[in-house]
Amino acid sequence: MPVTWEQYEKKLDDPALCELLPVRDYLDNVLIRTSGAVVAGYELRGITSYFASDQERDRS
């Protein structure tokens, strides 16, 4: 679906969270970055989580 110039510029100013995190994979609380580095990670859950599903938000 085509986007307007205004929508395109807004997308550049406000990128999605997944585009800000250079993560290639998440396994057993370990993040593998796109550079190949291995770092500790954790899973954020709850109503304040950006990744909370609709069902989790409804339950809260």
Backbone hydrogen bonds, N-H to C=O, Kabsch-Sander energy under -0.5 kcal/mol:
donor,donor_aa,acceptor,acceptor_aa,energy
8,Y,4,T,-2.2
9,E,5,W,-2.3
10,K,6,E,-2.1
11,K,7,Q,-2.0
12,L,8,Y,-1.4
13,D,9,E,-1.7
14,D,10,K,-2.1
19,E,16,A,-0.9
20,L,16,A,-0.8
20,L,17,L,-1.0
21,L,17,L,-1.2
23,V,21,L,-2.3
24,R,32,I,-3.2
25,D,32,I,-1.6
27,L,30,V,-2.5
30,V,27,L,-1.3
31,L,39,V,-3.3
32,I,25,D,-2.7
33,R,31,L,-0.6
33,R,37,A,-2.6
34,T,22,P,-2.1
36,G,33,R,-1.8
39,V,31,L,-2.6
41,G,29,N,-2.2
44,L,42,Y,-0.5
45,R,43,E,-0.5
49,S,46,G,-1.3
52,A,49,S,-1.2
57,R,53,S,-2.1
58,D,54,D,-2.4
59,R,55,Q,-2.2
60,S,56,E,-1.7
